[in-house]
């Protein structure tokens, strides 16, 4: 493998790792529910779990996660698009 091809391959692998990791790293870490400041409850060291809409600052609780919506008004300042709030932290 030439140096140029190897450099391109390394760059592609790094870009893929960053793209995959970006979605995972956005969730706030926590030890207690109070660490989440309204972004759901703490579960498995990450904020965003919920059992009720009142657990969520943004969006509604659906499938145990905050951030789902039916209307823009569900998003408290964000837009509802395809059932997800644009300003949700997940």
C-alpha positions as CSV (number, residue, x, y, z in Angstrom):
1,X,0.0,0.0,0.0
2,X,1.4,3.4,-1.0
3,X,1.9,6.2,1.5
4,X,-0.8,8.3,-0.1
5,X,-3.4,5.4,0.0
6,X,-2.5,4.7,3.6
7,X,-2.9,8.3,4.6
8,X,-6.3,8.4,2.9
9,X,-7.4,5.2,4.7
10,X,-6.2,6.5,8.1
11,X,-8.1,9.7,7.5
12,X,-11.3,7.8,6.5
13,X,-11.1,5.6,9.6
14,X,-10.6,8.6,11.9
15,X,-13.5,10.4,10.3
16,X,-15.7,7.4,10.7
17,X,-14.8,7.0,14.4
18,X,-15.5,10.7,15.0
19,X,-18.9,10.4,13.3
20,X,-19.9,7.4,15.4
21,X,-18.6,8.8,18.6
22,X,-20.3,12.2,18.1
23,X,-23.7,10.8,18.8
24,X,-22.6,8.9,21.8
25,X,-20.6,11.7,23.5
26,X,-23.3,14.3,23.4
27,X,-25.2,12.6,26.3
28,X,-24.4,14.3,29.6
29,X,-22.7,12.1,32.2
30,X,-24.1,11.8,35.6
31,X,-24.0,10.0,38.9
32,X,-27.3,11.3,40.3
33,X,-30.6,12.5,38.8
34,X,-29.8,16.0,40.1
35,X,-26.7,16.1,37.8
36,X,-29.1,16.0,34.8
37,X,-30.8,19.4,35.6
38,X,-34.0,18.4,33.9
39,X,-32.5,16.5,31.0
40,X,-34.2,13.3,32.1
41,X,-33.0,11.0,34.8
42,X,-29.6,9.4,35.3
43,X,-29.3,5.9,34.1
44,X,-26.1,4.0,33.3
45,X,-24.1,7.1,33.9
46,X,-25.9,9.1,31.2
47,X,-28.7,11.7,31.4
48,X,-31.8,11.5,29.3
49,X,-33.8,8.5,30.7
50,X,-37.4,9.2,31.7
51,X,-40.6,7.6,32.8
52,X,-42.8,10.7,32.6
53,X,-43.0,13.8,30.4
54,X,-42.3,15.8,33.6
55,X,-38.8,14.2,33.8
56,X,-37.8,16.1,30.6
57,X,-36.9,19.8,30.1
58,X,-37.2,19.5,26.3
59,X,-39.8,17.4,24.6
60,X,-41.8,14.5,25.9
61,X,-40.8,11.1,27.2
62,X,-41.1,8.4,24.7
63,X,-39.5,4.9,24.8
64,X,-37.8,5.9,28.0
65,X,-35.9,8.9,26.4
66,X,-36.6,12.6,26.5
67,X,-36.9,14.7,23.3
68,X,-39.8,13.4,21.3
69,X,-42.6,15.7,20.1
70,X,-45.7,16.2,18.2
71,X,-45.7,20.0,18.0
72,X,-43.1,22.7,18.1
73,X,-44.6,23.8,21.5
74,X,-43.4,20.4,23.0
75,X,-39.8,21.5,22.4
76,X,-39.7,24.7,24.5
77,X,-37.9,26.9,22.1
78,X,-36.9,24.3,19.5
79,X,-38.7,22.9,16.4
80,X,-40.4,19.5,16.2
81,X,-39.1,17.6,13.2
82,X,-39.9,13.9,12.4
83,X,-41.0,13.4,16.0
84,X,-37.8,14.8,17.6
85,X,-37.0,18.2,19.1
86,X,-34.2,20.1,17.4
87,X,-32.9,21.3,20.7
88,X,-33.0,17.9,22.5
89,X,-29.7,16.9,24.1
90,X,-29.8,13.4,22.7
